[in-house]
């Protein structure tokens, strides 16, 4: 296939077939061309503002047992914690003081945070005029509705892979159809829905990555986060090869080309593999960064994968650092809450 022609087609029509995506991902001779096209589409549709979301990792306790995740239930090497509701609210208040317009409340699937507790946390944080993203896993439709009624704006639930067999092999005890049900419920309830995937899972192919991208497009997700799979030594996949920065960046760029007006984060895992990873992602289609505003040892204990960046930094340092990087590439931090603005094709 003519890869340059495919990139041109994707940039101007925002459409590619499965085999065309596979060809694009499998060719490394035109990577700079691909990244430049994604950056142009980003500029055209979402502009030069970068949205910062303050990440609060409030519990690393999880009922699930995913083979790739350092927080998996059977991992005995993790020091477990949960942050008290009032401290979570306090962290959100500090995030507002640092200039954040959105906080992301993220945890393992910790059942001790029941509906009433979460509703209290959400309502108190909404009083601060912050947008709220939840990333707390699989819940019932009724729970999602309760969180939405309390004031939650967005929900992040990564599917990780749309290959049903691979999903259920890597996520024992979980059901692929239930994951899809959760995403449908969230869309129907009016959330801005974020999802995404891991790049480089054992058994994953370029064809399955192409299927992932088309799934994201077909569901019209509002935010897509992708990053490399980084094997954790305390999990069953400790000896896996893991994903690469380049392929993760390419998947992200193709997503921007096909979904021009969505929000795409430059993920922390990208910078774990490349010291300039988030800046390179921002120059290849990304327009969101999620600095950690959790304080103290909690950063170290939320050990999804080894080598996670910034675990010894303060929230203030992270805010200053990323702001400098954003300014250094001629972009600016957004002053808005960063909701997706759906655009007609340009």
C-alpha positions in Angstrom: 0.0 0.0 0.0 1.0 3.6 -0.5 1.5 4.7 3.1 1.8 8.4 2.3 -1.5 8.2 0.5 -3.1 6.5 3.5 -1.9 9.2 5.8 -3.2 11.9 3.5 -6.6 10.1 3.3 -6.8 9.7 7.1 -5.9 13.4 7.6 -8.6 14.7 5.2 -11.4 12.1 5.4 -10.8 10.7 9.0 -11.6 7.3 7.6 -9.5 4.1 7.2 -10.4 0.5 6.7 -9.0 -2.2 9.0 -6.3 -3.4 6.6 -5.2 0.1 6.0 -4.7 0.7 9.7 -2.7 -2.5 9.9 -0.5 -1.3 7.0 0.0 2.1 8.7 0.9 0.6 12.0 3.3 -1.9 10.4 5.3 0.6 8.4 8.0 2.6 10.2 9.4 4.4 7.2 6.7 7.2 7.4 6.4 7.7 11.1 7.4 11.4 11.1 4.9 12.0 8.3 2.2 10.3 10.4 3.0 12.2 13.5 3.0 15.5 11.6 -0.4 14.8 10.1 -1.8 13.9 13.6 -0.4 17.2 15.0 -2.0 19.2 12.1 -5.4 17.6 12.8 -5.0 18.2 16.5 -4.3 21.9 15.8 -7.2 22.2 13.4 -9.9 20.6 15.6 -8.9 21.2 19.2 -6.4 24.0 19.0 -3.2 24.7 20.9 -4.6 24.6 24.4 -3.6 21.6 26.6 -6.1 20.5 29.2 -4.6 19.5 32.6 -6.5 17.0 34.8 -5.4 16.6 38.3 -5.1 12.9 39.2 -6.1 11.7 42.7 -5.2 8.0 43.2 -7.3 7.4 46.3 -7.1 3.7 46.7 -4.9 0.9 45.4 -7.1 -1.9 46.7 -8.7 -3.9 43.9 -11.1 -6.8 43.8 -10.0 -7.7 40.2 -7.0 -9.9 39.3 -5.9 -8.7 35.9 -2.6 -10.4 34.9 -0.9 -7.2 33.7 -1.7 -4.9 36.6 0.4 -4.3 39.7 -2.7 -3.6 41.8 -4.2 -7.0 41.1 -5.9 -8.7 44.0 -3.3 -11.5 44.4 -0.3 -9.2 44.5 1.1 -9.5 48.0 4.0 -7.2 47.4 1.9 -4.0 47.3 1.4 -1.9 50.4 -2.3 -1.3 50.3 -4.0 2.0 51.2 -7.2 3.9 50.9 -7.5 7.7 51.5 -10.3 9.0 53.7 -13.1 10.8 51.9 -12.3 14.2 53.6 -8.7 13.9 52.6 -9.7 13.2 48.9 -11.8 16.4 49.1 -8.9 18.3 50.5 -6.6 17.1 47.7 -9.2 18.3 45.2 -9.3 21.7 46.9 -5.5 21.9 46.6 -5.7 20.9 42.9 -8.0 23.9 42.4 -5.5 26.2 44.1 -2.8 24.9 41.6 -5.1 26.0 38.8 -6.7 22.7 37.7 -10.2 22.8 36.2 -10.7 19.0 36.4 -9.8 16.3 38.9 -9.7 12.6 38.0 -10.7 10.3 40.9 -9.0 7.0 40.2 -8.7 3.8 42.2 -8.7 0.1 42.1 -12.1 -1.5 42.3 -12.3 -0.9 46.1 -15.8 -1.9 47.2 -15.4 0.0 50.5 -16.2 3.2 48.6 -19.9 2.6 48.4 -22.4 4.7 46.5 -23.2 7.0 49.5 -19.5 7.6 50.1 -18.8 8.4 46.5 -21.8 10.7 46.2 -20.6 12.6 49.2 -17.1 13.0 47.7 -18.5 14.0 44.3 -20.9 16.6 45.7 -18.3 18.2 47.9 -15.8 18.5 45.1 -18.5 19.9 42.7 -18.8 22.8 45.1 -15.3 23.8 44.1 -16.4 24.4 40.4 -14.3 21.5 39.2 -15.2 19.0 36.5 -15.0 15.5 37.8 -13.8 12.4 36.0 -14.3 9.0 37.7 -12.0 6.0 37.0 -13.2 3.4 39.5 -14.1 0.4 37.3 -17.1 -1.7 36.6 -20.3 -0.7 38.4 -24.0 -1.3 37.9 -26.0 1.1 35.8 -27.7 2.3 39.0 -24.4 3.2 40.5 -23.3 5.1 37.4 -26.6 7.0 37.5 -26.1 7.9 41.1 -22.6 9.3 40.5 -23.9 11.3 37.5 -26.8 12.7 39.6 -24.3 13.7 42.3 -22.3 15.7 39.7 -19.7 13.5 38.0 -19.1 14.6 34.4 -16.8 12.0 32.9 -16.0 8.4 33.3 -12.8 6.7 32.3 -13.1 2.9 31.7 -10.3 1.5 29.5 -11.2 -1.7 27.7 -7.5 -2.4 27.2 -8.2 -4.8 24.3 -11.3 -5.5 22.2 -10.0 -9.0 21.4 -12.6 -10.9 23.5 -10.4 -14.0 24.1 -7.3 -12.0 24.9 -9.4 -9.8 27.3 -10.8 -12.7 29.2 -7.5 -14.5 29.3 -5.8 -11.5 30.8 -8.7 -10.5 33.1 -9.7 -13.7 34.9 -13.1 -13.6 36.4 -14.2 -10.7 34.2 -16.6 -10.7 31.4 -16.0 -8.9 28.1 -19.7 -8.4 27.5 -20.1 -6.7 30.9 -17.3 -4.3 30.0 -19.2 -3.4 26.9 -22.4 -3.0 28.9 -20.6 -0.6 31.3 -19.5 1.6 28.4 -23.0 1.6 26.9 -24.6 2.5 30.2 -22.1 5.4 30.7 -22.8 6.8 27.2 -26.6 6.5 27.6 -26.4 8.2 31.0 -24.8 11.3 29.5 -21.2 11.0 30.7 -18.3 12.1 28.6 -16.8 8.6 28.2 -13.1 7.8 28.1 -11.7 4.5 27.2 -8.5 3.2 25.7 -6.0 0.3 25.5 -2.7 -1.2 26.3 -0.2 -1.5 23.5 2.0 -4.6 23.4 0.0 -7.1 25.4 1.2 -10.7 24.9 -0.8 -12.2 22.0 -1.9 -8.8 20.7 -1.5 -8.3 16.9 -1.6 -5.2 14.7 -5.0 -6.4 13.5 -6.4 -6.4 17.0 -5.0 -2.9 17.5 -6.8 -1.9 14.4 -10.0 -3.4 15.7 -9.4 -1.4 19.0 -9.1 1.8 17.0 -12.3 1.1 15.0 -14.1 0.2 18.1 -13.2 3.5 19.7 -14.4 5.4 16.6 -17.7 3.4 16.3 -18.6 4.0 19.9 -17.8 7.7 19.5 -15.7 7.8 22.7 -15.0 11.3 24.0 -11.5 10.6 25.2 -9.0 7.8 24.3 -5.9 7.0 26.3 -3.4 4.5 25.1 0.0 3.6 26.4 2.6 0.9 26.3 2.2 -2.2 28.4 5.0 -2.2 30.9 5.5 -5.6 32.6 5.3 -5.5 36.4 7.7 -7.9 38.2 5.1 -8.7 40.7 2.5 -10.0 38.2 2.2 -13.2 36.1 3.3 -11.3 33.0 6.6 -10.2 34.5 8.6 -11.9 31.7 6.6 -10.5 28.8 8.3 -8.3 26.3 6.0 -5.3 26.8 5.0 -2.6 24.4 7.1 0.1 22.7 7.0 3.8 22.8 6.9 4.1 19.0 4.0 1.8 18.4 2.0 3.4 21.3 2.7 6.8 19.7 1.6 5.6 16.3 -1.7 4.1 17.6 -2.3 7.5 19.3 -1.6 9.4 16.1 -4.0 7.2 14.1 -6.7 7.7 16.7 -6.3 11.5 16.3 -6.6 11.2 12.5 -9.8 9.2 12.7 -11.3 10.9 15.7 -10.2 14.5 15.2 -12.2 16.4 17.9 -11.8 14.1 20.9 -9.5 14.5 23.9 -6.3 12.4 23.9 -4.0 12.3 26.9 -0.2 12.2 26.7 0.0 9.3 29.2 2.5 8.9 32.0 3.5 5.5 30.7 4.7 7.1 27.5 7.2 9.1 29.6 8.2 6.0 31.5 9.7 4.6 28.3 11.0 7.9 26.8 12.1 10.8 29.0 10.5 13.2 26.5 7.5 11.0 26.0 4.7 13.4 27.0 6.1 16.2 24.9 6.4 13.9 21.9 2.9 12.7 22.4 1.6 16.3 22.6 3.4 16.9 19.2 1.7 13.8 17.7 -1.9 14.4 18.4 -2.4 14.6 22.2 -4.0 17.5 23.9 -4.4 16.4 27.6 -2.0 15.8 30.4 -3.0 14.3 33.8 -0.4 15.3 36.4 -0.6 13.6 39.8 -2.0 15.7 42.6 -2.0 12.9 45.2 0.4 13.7 48.0 2.9 11.7 50.0 3.7 8.0 49.8 0.5 7.2 48.0 2.2 8.0 44.7 4.8 5.3 45.2 2.2 2.8 46.4 -0.1 3.2 43.4 2.3 0.8 41.6 0.6 -0.1 38.3 4.0 -0.7 36.6 7.7 -0.2 37.4 9.5 3.0 36.7 6.5 5.2 37.0 7.6 8.9 36.7 7.2 11.7 39.3 6.6 9.4 42.3 8.9 11.5 44.5 7.6 14.9 43.2 5.2 17.2 44.9 1.9 18.3 43.2 3.3 21.8 42.9 6.4 20.6 41.3 4.5 18.5 38.8 2.2 21.5 37.9 5.2 23.7 37.3 7.2 21.1 35.4 4.4 20.2 32.9 3.5 23.9 32.4 7.0 24.6 31.4 7.1 21.7 29.0 3.8 22.8 27.4 5.1 26.4 27.0 8.3 25.0 25.6 6.5 23.7 22.5 4.5 26.8 21.9 1.3 25.6 23.5 -0.6 26.9 26.5 -2.5 25.5 29.5 -6.3 25.7 29.0 -8.4 27.8 31.3 -11.6 25.9 30.5 -13.0 22.7 32.0 -12.0 20.9 28.8 -15.1 19.3 27.6 -15.2 17.8 24.1 -16.5 20.1 21.5 -17.9 18.0 18.6 -17.0 19.6 15.3 -18.1 19.2 11.7 -15.3 17.9 9.5 -13.0 20.7 8.4 
